[in-house]
Amino acid sequence: MSGVIVTCAVTGSSHTPTMNSDIPVTVEDHVRQSVDAAGEGAAVIHLHARDPNDGRPISDPGVFREYCSGIKAESNAVISITTGGATGQTIEERLRVIEVLKPELATCNLGTMNYGLFQMIPRYEGRWKYDWEEPFLESTKWEPFVNTFGDIEYMLTVLAEKTGCRFEFEAYDIGHLYTLAYFADRGLIEPPIFVQFVMGTFGGIGPDIENVVAMKTVANRLFGHDLEWSILGGGRFQFDIVTAGATLGGNVRVGLEDGIYLRKGKLAESNAEQVAKIVRILRELSREPADPAETRERLALKGLGQVAF
């Protein structure tokens, strides 16, 4: 088997500082945790941005540039930048950072959907560190995440042409795979097609082993040898789901964006801890993590010398 491409999603926008004080907030935190995660075996670092003063999700290209340049100075990991951002951000805000920084890899969410975070509120009621946290989570009850067919087409054509970036396609349900197949059939996606199965988001497909098999089966049927797939598990299902994916031959993603625990009852103290754990599991399965050079070759990326940071 080829090496396993390990992605580390270091911060995201789903979890708030109250939930785990080790979620990176400052620029220095993001850079250090990303470099340390790469040192433990993550070939891809996936980035969202936070206000360094209070940790709220932001889409400021200047902050992203500080993250990216800091990571690049100490690591040759592939940097993947979100186009999903956070609920409430416009598509223009979310794509601006890709236009400015021209990364090798960016995410592309495969549809508009309910993306529920509000159900976590009761667990932390009365303990909020910042006053933005509860209203932000509550807003996901009323406001969907928006990525229209037109948005996706724009990313695959205009944005790709302007920046040279390729995409990690985030599939939150089986229907998203058929959306991706539509664009692939139109010739708008050059293989390999890198798909991330997102399991366990409230509003998307559930974190069940049967669903992992179903996603893989459909993706194999639609994309065949053009497919390069990975998997992440949300919340407490994180390591169960990614281990199941690895046993089926997939790549894996971990990180504090997806889950804030290392194991039951034990909050993760860093992203590197989670990467080290999944690498140990992979090696017990007789699989090795892919390095950045192998990852760039398999995903047909343009190379670190072609970014704008």
Secondary structure, 3 states (H helix, E strand, C coil): CCCECEEEECCCCCCCCCCCCCCCCCHHHHHHHHHHHHHCCCCEEEECEECCCCCCEECCHHHHHHHHHHHHHHCCCEEEECCCCCCCCCHHHHHHHHHHHCCCEEEEECCCECCECHHHHHHHCCCCCCCCHHHHHHHCCCCCECCCHHHHHHHHHHHHHHHCCEEEEEECCHHHHHHHHHHHHCCCCCCCEEEEEEECCECCCCCCHHHHHHHHHHHHHHHHHHEEEEEEECHHHHHHHHHHHHHCCCEEEECCCCCCEEECCEECCCHHHHHHHHHHHHHHCCCCECCHHHHHHHHCCCCHHHCCC
